[in-house]
């Protein structure tokens, strides 16, 4: 079976093209059996030197199998693969929970003498023992069994939640046969919709979908108000009891059960609620500190956000004949104001940002800051013809230090959004270094008509963001996988490298290097860039209170999930909105039902982490603004003190080692255009 099953083959990189759904369950069963035996062997070596490293090796072998399955589900979701994943997931979840509750293994690790470990290994041991405790290692009898069963069910429900969002996204489309309805959309957006129509077998016309590039194009640029409302409604009622597919993919019961089960798990571990569990491994001390942090941001931003919305309303009334500004009008009116006041047209900027040129600028920046060259590489196995492969090299060294997969374009069967994930961790095998590999996944509008794909500037910022995550993994100099790269880093600090790199997407030199007009080949002019920078914080306060709203909702609904409470998502959300939002949303709006970050991702009871880490990243980038002449030295210092260290130290220690002091909120508020 091992030789025939590509998921178990010991190849340098996974053979994605050979993996079939029928390989999943046999591979998972074999990998679990091997891991189970390895854990038995480790438990018999209580306190032995090298125990941490040996456990990491076994964990890597199991993680590789399931990690590839999870990755393929997100980028090539089919009914057959989904069914295989659904069969394998309870096996893997049950096994991980059983390992987490293995008291003999826990005691074997606890018996390691700290003075035999270096400081990084001591932190790895501390985190490993904490993970056992959060898996219920101290539970007895029925409580232990119930906790384990509950964990398995949570995993199933979270996957079903994500699948429902994908299904709802793919189930809706709108066929357009009158081009007048697309007035205002750029040529590139219309071409993409025309290509989508032909790909779906539509002989003429255009096809609007719920893939993000299509939605954003309509909401930002379509002059047809009814079209904006129709798309907005479909987008904001996905997987819910409302909207055009009401009830068909409804996540309402899943949300209720996920919250109930998370609350039950928290109580079993002796915590008041899921927030307390989440924060036990983060920088923030407790829920009150997070609440105060978020409320402080809202208090600073909300008056300006209200003024920004009132300004949009006045402009819509005075210049666009819209006396009643509605949520589906906001992006469109915002674009109109941006054009008038800042002489900026985001669709025109897109014509200057072909993806190949943006990549060149990004890779040049990585070389300038961190001394690492990114090269295109051929021949690596891929899961789709559009996937690119790159290798990373130190200056003057042919042997790569890392590699990167990039999957840029939106398509059917691919989860929406953008993310980074781990393909292979850095480690040593028999003294030889195994270099790290990362996945970088986005959902940009694909190229049409033989021309390169072009990006909105927001897309460019997203690309830089995800590359920051990748570099955190790829530039690690830690050989112990559990604390290398992004592993072992507090979740409310893991966004530091990604948000830090975003800032460079706004630098004039980077914008010049990234731009080449689709007809003239000219870069963005100084005047264009000056206008872009002038509009950078346009509607920033509204954007900040929206992020605070998401974070406070996540915090509130998980604080309410302890005990016998069964929080009703829309009631919780409406209460939060009454405190911080400036937009009046329609009663049918169902944002929580597609909030995969907290109901099917790693940000449950931790969505505040984006803003918490942005405080770090804005302050870190301020060092480059303060000393532009020391740019390369600062980049090298950031690499050494943050990127290369992974989770070997507390994130705050890493930050202070780079910045020389603790962070403050001033740079964060300034980055959103709000005075401190």
PLY file of the C-alpha trace (Angstrom):
ply
format ascii 1.0
element vertex 676
property float x
property float y
property float z
element edge 675
property int vertex1
property int vertex2
end_header
0.00 0.00 0.00
2.80 2.43 0.90
4.45 2.17 -2.52
1.18 2.46 -4.43
-0.41 5.27 -2.44
1.01 8.67 -3.50
-0.04 10.22 -0.19
2.38 7.87 1.57
5.21 8.02 -0.95
8.42 9.54 0.44
8.82 11.98 -2.45
10.53 15.34 -2.12
7.23 17.11 -2.78
3.73 15.62 -2.82
2.71 14.12 -6.16
-0.49 16.18 -6.35
-1.44 15.02 -9.85
-1.40 11.36 -8.78
-3.52 11.74 -5.64
-7.09 10.49 -5.96
-9.96 10.55 -3.44
-9.70 6.77 -2.99
-6.14 7.24 -1.67
-7.23 9.42 1.27
-8.71 7.00 3.81
-6.11 4.19 3.37
-3.30 6.75 3.68
-4.85 8.31 6.77
-5.36 4.92 8.40
-1.76 3.91 7.72
-0.34 7.25 8.86
-2.38 7.11 12.06
-1.21 3.55 12.77
2.42 4.57 12.29
2.00 7.64 14.47
0.20 5.68 17.17
3.09 3.20 17.37
5.60 6.06 17.45
3.78 7.61 20.41
3.90 4.28 22.28
7.63 4.08 21.65
8.14 7.66 22.82
6.14 7.15 26.01
8.57 4.36 26.93
11.50 6.82 26.80
10.45 9.14 29.61
12.80 12.09 29.98
15.16 10.90 27.25
17.30 13.41 25.35
15.93 13.97 21.87
12.35 13.12 22.86
11.01 16.46 21.62
12.77 16.06 18.26
11.56 12.46 17.89
7.95 13.49 18.56
8.31 16.32 16.03
9.48 13.83 13.37
6.49 11.58 13.96
4.12 14.55 13.94
5.59 15.75 10.63
4.98 12.37 8.97
1.31 12.37 9.97
0.88 16.07 9.28
2.22 15.72 5.77
-0.48 13.20 4.80
-3.41 15.09 6.29
-2.00 18.50 5.35
-1.97 17.58 1.68
-5.57 16.33 1.89
-6.71 19.54 3.61
-4.86 21.66 1.05
-6.38 19.85 -1.92
-9.85 20.18 -0.41
-9.40 23.97 -0.33
-8.00 24.35 -3.85
-9.62 21.45 -5.79
-12.86 20.72 -3.94
-14.91 17.99 -5.63
-17.78 15.85 -4.29
-15.51 12.79 -4.32
-12.66 14.49 -2.46
-15.11 16.04 -0.02
-16.57 12.61 0.76
-13.11 11.13 1.27
-12.12 14.04 3.52
-15.35 13.63 5.51
-14.47 9.96 6.08
-10.88 10.71 7.05
-11.48 13.74 9.26
-13.11 11.96 12.23
-10.28 9.43 12.18
-7.61 12.12 12.31
-9.46 14.26 14.86
-10.07 11.28 17.14
-6.43 10.27 16.91
-5.08 13.74 17.65
-7.40 14.00 20.64
-6.32 10.57 21.89
-2.67 11.61 21.60
-3.45 14.83 23.44
-5.01 12.79 26.25
-2.16 10.25 26.44
-1.05 10.66 30.03
1.97 8.38 29.68
3.25 10.48 26.79
2.56 13.68 28.70
4.50 12.40 31.70
7.35 11.21 29.45
7.74 14.74 28.11
7.24 16.34 31.53
10.15 14.21 32.81
12.63 15.95 30.48
15.12 17.89 32.60
14.90 21.57 31.55
18.64 22.06 32.04
19.28 19.60 29.19
17.44 21.92 26.76
18.35 25.24 25.22
15.94 28.18 25.65
14.05 27.45 22.43
13.60 23.78 23.33
12.40 24.80 26.79
9.72 26.93 25.18
8.82 24.05 22.83
8.42 21.75 25.83
6.26 24.29 27.64
4.00 24.66 24.58
3.81 20.88 24.09
2.72 20.28 27.69
0.19 23.11 27.43
-1.27 21.50 24.29
-1.78 18.26 26.22
-3.55 20.14 29.00
-5.84 21.87 26.48
-6.61 18.46 24.94
-8.00 17.19 28.24
-5.06 15.07 29.43
-6.20 15.58 33.04
-9.78 14.41 32.41
-11.02 11.06 33.69
-13.58 8.47 32.63
-16.73 9.65 30.89
-15.61 13.29 30.89
-12.54 12.25 28.94
-14.57 10.28 26.39
-17.14 13.06 26.01
-14.42 15.64 25.44
-12.81 13.50 22.74
-16.13 12.85 20.97
-16.95 16.54 21.17
-13.65 17.45 19.48
-14.41 15.11 16.58
-17.86 16.61 16.11
-16.48 20.13 16.18
-14.10 19.25 13.35
-16.91 17.77 11.28
-19.16 20.79 11.80
-16.44 23.29 10.95
-15.67 21.50 7.69
-19.39 21.36 6.85
-19.63 25.10 7.56
-16.80 25.82 5.10
-18.26 23.49 2.47
-21.66 25.18 2.79
-20.11 28.59 2.13
-18.32 27.23 -0.94
-21.51 25.54 -2.19
-23.57 28.69 -1.67
-20.93 30.76 -3.45
-20.96 28.44 -6.46
-24.74 27.91 -6.54
-25.62 31.51 -7.43
-24.94 33.34 -10.65
-26.63 35.97 -12.77
-26.74 35.84 -16.56
-26.50 39.27 -18.15
-27.59 39.74 -21.77
-27.97 43.52 -21.84
-24.50 45.09 -21.74
-26.04 48.35 -20.51
-26.45 46.68 -17.11
-22.64 46.49 -16.88
-22.13 50.22 -17.42
-19.30 51.47 -15.23
-17.40 48.17 -15.13
-13.92 48.12 -16.59
-13.08 46.32 -19.81
-11.10 43.76 -17.79
-14.04 43.04 -15.48
-16.45 42.65 -18.38
-13.98 40.38 -20.17
-13.74 38.22 -17.07
-17.52 37.94 -16.85
-17.71 37.09 -20.55
-15.08 34.36 -20.10
-17.01 33.01 -17.10
-20.15 32.82 -19.24
-18.42 30.88 -22.02
-16.77 28.53 -19.53
-20.23 27.77 -18.12
-21.66 27.05 -21.57
-23.51 30.36 -21.90
-23.39 31.15 -25.62
-23.73 34.92 -25.31
-23.64 37.64 -22.70
-21.90 37.83 -19.35
-21.99 35.89 -16.08
-21.82 37.56 -12.65
-20.80 35.14 -9.90
-20.15 35.28 -6.16
-16.42 34.85 -6.62
-14.86 37.90 -4.95
-13.46 39.61 -8.10
-16.93 39.57 -9.67
-18.69 40.80 -6.53
-16.21 43.60 -5.89
-16.38 44.73 -9.52
-20.17 45.10 -9.38
-20.35 46.73 -5.94
-17.58 49.22 -6.70
-18.26 50.13 -10.31
-21.71 49.07 -11.60
-23.95 52.06 -12.29
-27.02 49.80 -12.27
-28.29 50.15 -8.69
-30.62 47.17 -8.96
-27.68 45.02 -10.06
-25.63 46.20 -7.08
-28.48 45.38 -4.72
-29.01 41.93 -6.24
-25.34 40.98 -5.95
-25.01 42.50 -2.47
-28.03 40.52 -1.29
-26.76 37.24 -2.69
-23.26 37.82 -1.28
-24.43 38.78 2.21
-26.97 35.99 2.59
-24.74 33.11 1.51
-25.28 29.87 3.44
-28.15 31.32 5.46
-31.92 31.31 5.92
-32.25 34.46 3.78
-31.61 35.54 0.21
-32.02 33.89 -3.20
-30.98 30.43 -1.94
-32.61 30.75 1.48
-32.32 27.59 3.54
-30.52 25.56 0.89
-27.06 25.72 2.50
-28.11 27.26 5.82
-25.29 27.40 8.37
-27.61 28.55 11.20
-27.82 25.15 12.94
-24.09 24.57 12.47
-23.24 27.90 14.12
-25.43 27.04 17.10
-23.90 23.59 17.51
-20.32 24.76 16.98
-20.74 27.38 19.70
-22.45 24.95 22.05
-19.71 22.37 21.62
-16.92 24.93 22.02
-18.55 26.11 25.23
-18.86 22.55 26.49
-15.18 21.90 25.77
-14.15 25.05 27.62
-16.13 24.12 30.72
-14.71 20.59 30.70
-11.19 22.08 30.82
-12.09 24.38 33.70
-12.39 27.59 31.67
-15.34 29.96 31.80
-15.82 30.10 28.03
-14.02 29.53 24.68
-12.42 32.99 24.87
-10.54 32.03 28.02
-9.30 28.86 26.29
-8.20 30.84 23.23
-6.36 33.52 25.19
-4.47 30.98 27.29
-2.04 30.66 24.35
-2.00 34.28 23.14
-0.29 37.57 24.00
-3.44 39.18 25.37
-3.94 38.38 29.06
-7.73 38.10 29.21
-11.00 39.00 27.51
-11.30 42.31 29.38
-7.95 43.45 27.99
-9.06 42.55 24.45
-12.43 44.25 24.97
-10.71 47.42 26.19
-8.28 47.36 23.27
-11.07 47.02 20.70
-13.40 49.50 22.41
-10.57 52.02 22.56
-10.06 51.72 18.81
-13.79 52.04 18.20
-14.01 55.08 20.46
-11.20 56.77 18.57
-12.51 55.87 15.11
-16.30 55.97 15.32
-16.82 59.76 15.25
-14.66 60.05 12.15
-16.35 57.00 10.61
-19.76 58.62 11.14
-18.47 61.79 9.48
-17.13 59.75 6.54
-20.49 58.03 6.05
-22.38 61.33 6.31
-20.03 62.75 3.70
-20.78 59.85 1.34
-24.49 60.36 1.91
-24.27 64.06 1.11
-22.23 63.38 -2.04
-24.72 60.73 -3.18
-27.60 63.13 -2.64
-25.98 66.17 -4.21
-24.12 64.59 -7.14
-25.58 61.14 -7.83
-29.32 61.65 -7.30
-29.33 59.09 -4.46
-31.32 60.56 -1.55
-31.17 57.32 0.48
-27.68 55.83 0.66
-27.95 52.04 1.10
-25.22 49.50 1.99
-25.01 48.30 -1.63
-24.31 51.90 -2.69
-21.41 52.60 -0.33
-18.55 51.14 -2.38
-19.87 52.69 -5.58
-20.35 56.12 -4.05
-16.94 55.80 -2.40
-15.39 55.22 -5.83
-17.19 58.28 -7.19
-15.90 60.44 -4.33
-12.39 59.04 -4.76
-12.46 59.95 -8.46
-13.65 63.47 -7.82
-11.52 64.39 -4.80
-8.39 62.38 -5.44
-8.60 62.04 -9.24
-8.29 58.29 -8.74
-10.02 55.53 -10.64
-9.21 52.11 -9.18
-10.15 50.43 -12.47
-7.60 52.60 -14.27
-4.93 51.81 -11.66
-5.58 48.13 -12.33
-4.45 48.63 -15.93
-1.02 49.53 -14.54
-0.59 46.43 -12.35
-0.01 43.25 -14.39
0.64 40.31 -12.09
4.05 39.38 -13.59
5.35 42.92 -13.01
3.93 43.03 -9.46
5.68 39.74 -8.70
8.97 41.13 -9.98
8.60 44.13 -7.66
7.68 41.92 -4.71
10.62 39.59 -5.25
12.98 42.54 -5.72
11.79 43.94 -2.39
12.36 40.58 -0.67
15.91 40.59 -2.03
16.52 44.18 -0.96
15.22 43.72 2.59
16.25 40.20 3.42
19.01 39.26 0.97
16.96 36.43 -0.56
16.48 35.88 -4.30
13.20 34.34 -5.53
13.48 32.40 -8.80
10.84 30.76 -10.99
11.35 27.00 -11.01
9.95 24.40 -13.39
9.20 20.73 -12.94
7.61 20.67 -9.50
4.38 18.64 -9.16
1.27 20.87 -9.10
-2.48 20.45 -8.52
-3.62 22.80 -11.32
-1.94 24.07 -14.51
-2.07 27.67 -13.25
0.04 26.91 -10.16
3.54 28.42 -10.10
6.61 27.16 -8.23
9.51 29.29 -7.00
12.74 28.64 -5.13
14.45 30.99 -2.66
18.23 31.47 -2.65
20.72 33.30 -0.49
22.90 35.70 -2.48
25.42 33.82 -4.58
24.27 30.35 -3.44
22.80 28.00 -6.03
21.29 25.58 -3.52
17.80 26.82 -2.54
17.03 27.58 1.10
13.25 27.25 0.61
10.52 26.94 -2.01
7.10 28.44 -2.65
3.93 27.30 -4.42
1.67 30.10 -5.70
-1.95 29.56 -6.77
-3.22 32.98 -7.84
-6.57 32.75 -9.64
-10.19 32.27 -8.61
-11.92 29.19 -10.05
-14.71 26.72 -9.36
-13.89 24.29 -6.56
-11.47 26.67 -4.85
-12.23 28.29 -1.52
-12.52 32.07 -1.64
-10.15 34.50 0.05
-6.38 34.43 0.37
-4.16 32.45 2.69
-0.76 30.96 3.36
-0.24 27.38 4.49
2.63 25.03 5.24
3.64 22.41 2.67
6.91 21.28 4.29
8.63 22.32 7.51
12.31 23.01 8.00
14.04 20.22 9.89
17.15 18.03 9.92
17.16 14.40 8.85
20.36 12.55 9.69
22.19 15.84 9.89
20.97 16.97 6.44
18.80 20.09 6.23
15.29 19.68 4.79
14.25 23.10 3.50
10.80 24.61 4.10
8.06 24.95 1.46
4.95 27.16 1.66
1.66 27.56 -0.19
0.56 31.09 -1.18
-3.08 31.11 -2.34
-5.15 34.04 -3.62
-8.30 34.49 -5.69
-7.39 37.12 -8.25
-9.35 37.57 -11.47
-7.72 35.21 -14.02
-6.15 36.44 -17.26
-8.37 36.66 -20.33
-7.72 37.19 -24.02
-4.08 36.14 -23.86
-3.15 39.14 -21.72
-1.55 38.93 -18.26
-3.86 39.09 -15.26
-4.08 42.58 -13.79
-4.55 43.41 -10.13
-6.44 45.99 -8.17
-4.04 47.73 -5.83
-5.91 46.04 -2.95
-4.98 42.73 -4.60
-1.35 43.80 -4.65
-1.54 44.58 -0.92
-3.09 41.14 -0.34
-0.26 39.48 -2.27
2.35 41.27 -0.15
0.44 40.27 2.99
0.43 36.57 2.18
4.08 36.73 1.11
4.86 38.10 4.57
3.30 34.98 6.11
5.26 32.80 3.70
8.56 34.48 4.55
7.89 33.89 8.25
7.82 30.17 7.42
10.48 30.13 4.69
13.18 32.19 6.41
13.04 30.26 9.67
16.40 29.18 11.07
14.83 26.84 13.64
15.26 23.09 13.18
12.58 22.02 15.69
9.32 22.07 13.71
7.01 22.80 16.66
8.61 26.24 17.19
9.89 27.02 13.67
8.33 29.43 11.19
4.76 30.28 12.21
4.56 27.33 14.63
4.60 28.21 18.30
3.97 31.90 17.54
1.10 33.39 19.54
-1.88 33.70 17.20
-2.37 37.38 18.02
1.17 38.05 16.79
1.27 35.72 13.78
0.00 38.52 11.49
3.00 40.75 12.31
5.18 39.77 9.29
2.25 39.79 6.85
0.85 43.17 7.85
4.38 44.56 8.08
5.09 43.68 4.43
1.81 45.27 3.28
3.25 48.72 3.97
5.87 48.32 1.25
3.13 47.91 -1.37
2.44 51.62 -0.85
6.00 52.86 -1.29
6.52 54.97 -4.43
9.58 53.00 -5.53
7.69 49.72 -5.20
4.68 51.09 -7.08
6.97 52.28 -9.88
8.63 48.88 -10.10
5.30 47.04 -10.01
3.56 49.05 -12.72
3.42 48.83 -16.50
0.35 50.11 -18.36
-1.39 47.41 -20.39
-1.15 49.49 -23.59
1.77 51.92 -23.21
3.98 49.97 -20.81
4.53 53.17 -18.82
4.86 52.94 -15.02
2.56 54.84 -12.71
3.48 58.53 -12.84
4.60 60.49 -9.80
1.29 62.35 -9.92
-0.71 59.10 -9.90
1.30 57.74 -6.98
0.91 60.98 -5.06
-2.85 60.76 -5.52
-2.86 57.11 -4.42
-0.97 58.00 -1.25
-3.27 60.94 -0.66
-6.26 58.60 -0.84
-4.63 55.75 1.11
-6.57 56.51 4.28
-9.78 57.44 2.43
-12.70 55.98 4.42
-10.11 54.50 6.79
-12.14 55.10 9.93
-15.10 53.23 8.43
-12.76 50.36 7.59
-11.37 50.31 11.12
-14.77 50.23 12.86
-15.79 47.41 10.51
-12.79 45.36 11.64
-13.58 46.19 15.27
-17.16 45.05 14.65
-15.97 41.66 13.37
-13.59 41.25 16.31
-16.10 42.31 18.98
-18.74 40.00 17.50
-16.31 37.08 17.64
-15.37 37.97 21.22
-18.95 38.50 22.38
-20.43 35.37 20.83
-17.69 33.16 22.27
-17.90 34.80 25.71
-21.59 33.96 25.65
-20.94 30.34 24.67
-20.09 29.07 28.16
-22.49 27.26 30.47
-26.04 26.69 29.24
-26.02 29.77 27.01
-26.95 29.39 23.36
-26.16 32.82 21.86
-28.21 33.86 18.84
-25.70 35.19 16.30
-27.78 38.00 14.86
-28.80 39.25 18.30
-25.16 39.36 19.37
-24.10 41.01 16.12
-26.85 43.63 16.30
-25.85 44.51 19.86
-22.23 44.94 18.78
-23.29 47.00 15.77
-25.34 49.28 18.02
-22.10 50.14 19.85
-19.60 50.50 17.03
-21.10 50.37 13.53
-22.09 53.45 11.56
-23.92 51.55 8.79
-27.57 50.48 9.14
-27.64 46.96 7.72
-30.86 45.38 6.41
-32.60 42.88 8.69
-31.90 40.06 6.22
-28.11 40.63 6.32
-26.40 37.40 7.45
-22.69 38.12 7.80
-22.01 35.40 10.44
-23.16 32.58 8.16
-20.12 32.97 5.88
-17.64 34.07 8.58
-15.30 31.14 7.94
-12.44 32.77 9.85
-14.13 32.02 13.17
-16.52 29.15 12.40
-14.21 27.11 10.17
-10.75 28.60 10.59
-8.07 29.41 13.11
-9.49 32.70 14.40
-12.26 31.45 16.71
-12.33 33.72 19.78
-9.27 35.37 18.28
-10.29 37.54 15.35
-9.04 40.54 17.33
-5.58 39.16 16.46
-5.57 41.06 13.16
-5.79 44.42 14.89
-3.60 43.35 17.83
-0.83 42.29 15.44
-1.38 45.36 13.27
-0.36 47.44 16.26
2.96 45.57 16.15
3.34 45.75 12.38
2.54 49.45 12.05
5.04 50.25 14.79
7.67 47.97 13.21
7.29 49.65 9.82
7.57 53.07 11.46
11.23 52.19 12.10
11.77 52.20 8.30
10.06 55.57 8.00
12.21 56.99 10.78
15.51 55.76 9.26
15.09 55.23 5.49
18.86 55.35 5.06
19.15 52.17 7.17
16.63 50.20 5.13
18.71 47.10 4.40
20.11 46.95 7.93
16.61 47.20 9.36
15.39 44.49 7.00
18.21 42.23 8.12
17.41 42.99 11.76
13.73 42.15 11.19
14.75 38.89 9.54
17.06 37.96 12.41
14.87 39.02 15.33
11.41 38.14 14.01
11.30 35.98 10.86
14.14 33.59 11.66
13.15 33.10 15.31
9.71 31.61 14.81
8.22 30.59 18.13
11.50 30.13 20.00
10.72 33.24 22.09
7.61 35.12 23.13
6.43 37.34 20.28
6.76 40.41 22.46
10.42 39.55 23.07
10.94 39.30 19.31
9.28 42.67 18.78
11.30 44.41 21.49
14.51 42.87 20.11
13.71 44.54 16.78
12.17 47.83 17.91
13.97 48.40 21.22
10.72 49.02 23.14
7.16 47.79 23.57
4.58 48.73 20.90
1.98 51.48 21.21
-1.28 52.28 19.40
-0.26 55.55 17.77
1.13 54.08 14.54
-1.90 51.75 14.25
-4.45 54.56 14.47
-2.39 56.73 12.14
-2.31 53.92 9.56
-6.12 54.01 9.43
-6.25 57.79 9.22
-7.44 58.24 12.79
-5.67 60.59 15.18
-4.32 58.89 18.30
0 1
1 2
2 3
3 4
4 5
5 6
6 7
7 8
8 9
9 10
10 11
11 12
12 13
13 14
14 15
15 16
16 17
17 18
18 19
19 20
20 21
21 22
22 23
23 24
24 25
25 26
26 27
27 28
28 29
29 30
30 31
31 32
32 33
33 34
34 35
35 36
36 37
37 38
38 39
39 40
40 41
41 42
42 43
43 44
44 45
45 46
46 47
47 48
48 49
49 50
50 51
51 52
52 53
53 54
54 55
55 56
56 57
57 58
58 59
59 60
60 61
61 62
62 63
63 64
64 65
65 66
66 67
67 68
68 69
69 70
70 71
71 72
72 73
73 74
74 75
75 76
76 77
77 78
78 79
79 80
80 81
81 82
82 83
83 84
84 85
85 86
86 87
87 88
88 89
89 90
90 91
91 92
92 93
93 94
94 95
95 96
96 97
97 98
98 99
99 100
100 101
101 102
102 103
103 104
104 105
105 106
106 107
107 108
108 109
109 110
110 111
111 112
112 113
113 114
114 115
115 116
116 117
117 118
118 119
119 120
120 121
121 122
122 123
123 124
124 125
125 126
126 127
127 128
128 129
129 130
130 131
131 132
132 133
133 134
134 135
135 136
136 137
137 138
138 139
139 140
140 141
141 142
142 143
143 144
144 145
145 146
146 147
147 148
148 149
149 150
150 151
151 152
152 153
153 154
154 155
155 156
156 157
157 158
158 159
159 160
160 161
161 162
162 163
163 164
164 165
165 166
166 167
167 168
168 169
169 170
170 171
171 172
172 173
173 174
174 175
175 176
176 177
177 178
178 179
179 180
180 181
181 182
182 183
183 184
184 185
185 186
186 187
187 188
188 189
189 190
190 191
191 192
192 193
193 194
194 195
195 196
196 197
197 198
198 199
199 200
200 201
201 202
202 203
203 204
204 205
205 206
206 207
207 208
208 209
209 210
210 211
211 212
212 213
213 214
214 215
215 216
216 217
217 218
218 219
219 220
220 221
221 222
222 223
223 224
224 225
225 226
226 227
227 228
228 229
229 230
230 231
231 232
232 233
233 234
234 235
235 236
236 237
237 238
238 239
239 240
240 241
241 242
242 243
243 244
244 245
245 246
246 247
247 248
248 249
249 250
250 251
251 252
252 253
253 254
254 255
255 256
256 257
257 258
258 259
259 260
260 261
261 262
262 263
263 264
264 265
265 266
266 267
267 268
268 269
269 270
270 271
271 272
272 273
273 274
274 275
275 276
276 277
277 278
278 279
279 280
280 281
281 282
282 283
283 284
284 285
285 286
286 287
287 288
288 289
289 290
290 291
291 292
292 293
293 294
294 295
295 296
296 297
297 298
298 299
299 300
300 301
301 302
302 303
303 304
304 305
305 306
306 307
307 308
308 309
309 310
310 311
311 312
312 313
313 314
314 315
315 316
316 317
317 318
318 319
319 320
320 321
321 322
322 323
323 324
324 325
325 326
326 327
327 328
328 329
329 330
330 331
331 332
332 333
333 334
334 335
335 336
336 337
337 338
338 339
339 340
340 341
341 342
342 343
343 344
344 345
345 346
346 347
347 348
348 349
349 350
350 351
351 352
352 353
353 354
354 355
355 356
356 357
357 358
358 359
359 360
360 361
361 362
362 363
363 364
364 365
365 366
366 367
367 368
368 369
369 370
370 371
371 372
372 373
373 374
374 375
375 376
376 377
377 378
378 379
379 380
380 381
381 382
382 383
383 384
384 385
385 386
386 387
387 388
388 389
389 390
390 391
391 392
392 393
393 394
394 395
395 396
396 397
397 398
398 399
399 400
400 401
401 402
402 403
403 404
404 405
405 406
406 407
407 408
408 409
409 410
410 411
411 412
412 413
413 414
414 415
415 416
416 417
417 418
418 419
419 420
420 421
421 422
422 423
423 424
424 425
425 426
426 427
427 428
428 429
429 430
430 431
431 432
432 433
433 434
434 435
435 436
436 437
437 438
438 439
439 440
440 441
441 442
442 443
443 444
444 445
445 446
446 447
447 448
448 449
449 450
450 451
451 452
452 453
453 454
454 455
455 456
456 457
457 458
458 459
459 460
460 461
461 462
462 463
463 464
464 465
465 466
466 467
467 468
468 469
469 470
470 471
471 472
472 473
473 474
474 475
475 476
476 477
477 478
478 479
479 480
480 481
481 482
482 483
483 484
484 485
485 486
486 487
487 488
488 489
489 490
490 491
491 492
492 493
493 494
494 495
495 496
496 497
497 498
498 499
499 500
500 501
501 502
502 503
503 504
504 505
505 506
506 507
507 508
508 509
509 510
510 511
511 512
512 513
513 514
514 515
515 516
516 517
517 518
518 519
519 520
520 521
521 522
522 523
523 524
524 525
525 526
526 527
527 528
528 529
529 530
530 531
531 532
532 533
533 534
534 535
535 536
536 537
537 538
538 539
539 540
540 541
541 542
542 543
543 544
544 545
545 546
546 547
547 548
548 549
549 550
550 551
551 552
552 553
553 554
554 555
555 556
556 557
557 558
558 559
559 560
560 561
561 562
562 563
563 564
564 565
565 566
566 567
567 568
568 569
569 570
570 571
571 572
572 573
573 574
574 575
575 576
576 577
577 578
578 579
579 580
580 581
581 582
582 583
583 584
584 585
585 586
586 587
587 588
588 589
589 590
590 591
591 592
592 593
593 594
594 595
595 596
596 597
597 598
598 599
599 600
600 601
601 602
602 603
603 604
604 605
605 606
606 607
607 608
608 609
609 610
610 611
611 612
612 613
613 614
614 615
615 616
616 617
617 618
618 619
619 620
620 621
621 622
622 623
623 624
624 625
625 626
626 627
627 628
628 629
629 630
630 631
631 632
632 633
633 634
634 635
635 636
636 637
637 638
638 639
639 640
640 641
641 642
642 643
643 644
644 645
645 646
646 647
647 648
648 649
649 650
650 651
651 652
652 653
653 654
654 655
655 656
656 657
657 658
658 659
659 660
660 661
661 662
662 663
663 664
664 665
665 666
666 667
667 668
668 669
669 670
670 671
671 672
672 673
673 674
674 675
